[in-house]
Amino acid sequence: MQSKILKPIKPENDDCCGGGCCPCVWDTYFNQLDRWEEQEGILQPAKTAGGADETVMSEDDTTKWR
């Protein structure tokens, strides 16, 4: 049984040093946010031209962020 992923906490703007770190705090945050959204069903799998699955947000979900 997998444990539930908690919604990640958004870093403050000054948490990033601007030094080009790899990974940056923003990279880590957005990767964790993608995993959480997938778990919560916010992201929907879509087919690419090659037939592979790709995860994208639906139009309804993007309006929540505006």
Contacts in CASP RR format, 6 or more apart in sequence:
PFRMAT RR
TARGET T0000
AUTHOR 0000-0000-0000
METHOD contacts of the structure
MODEL  1
MQSKILKPIKPENDDCCGGGCCPCVWDTYFNQLDRWEEQEGILQPAKTAG
GADETVMSEDDTTKWR
4 39 0 8 1.000
5 32 0 8 1.000
5 35 0 8 1.000
5 36 0 8 1.000
5 39 0 8 1.000
6 36 0 8 1.000
7 33 0 8 1.000
7 36 0 8 1.000
8 29 0 8 1.000
8 32 0 8 1.000
8 33 0 8 1.000
8 36 0 8 1.000
10 29 0 8 1.000
11 25 0 8 1.000
11 26 0 8 1.000
11 29 0 8 1.000
15 25 0 8 1.000
16 24 0 8 1.000
16 25 0 8 1.000
16 26 0 8 1.000
18 24 0 8 1.000
23 31 0 8 1.000
34 43 0 8 1.000
34 55 0 8 1.000
37 43 0 8 1.000
37 57 0 8 1.000
38 55 0 8 1.000
42 57 0 8 1.000
42 61 0 8 1.000
43 55 0 8 1.000
43 56 0 8 1.000
43 57 0 8 1.000
43 61 0 8 1.000
44 55 0 8 1.000
44 56 0 8 1.000
44 57 0 8 1.000
44 58 0 8 1.000
45 53 0 8 1.000
45 54 0 8 1.000
45 55 0 8 1.000
45 56 0 8 1.000
46 53 0 8 1.000
46 54 0 8 1.000
46 55 0 8 1.000
46 56 0 8 1.000
47 53 0 8 1.000
47 54 0 8 1.000
48 54 0 8 1.000
END
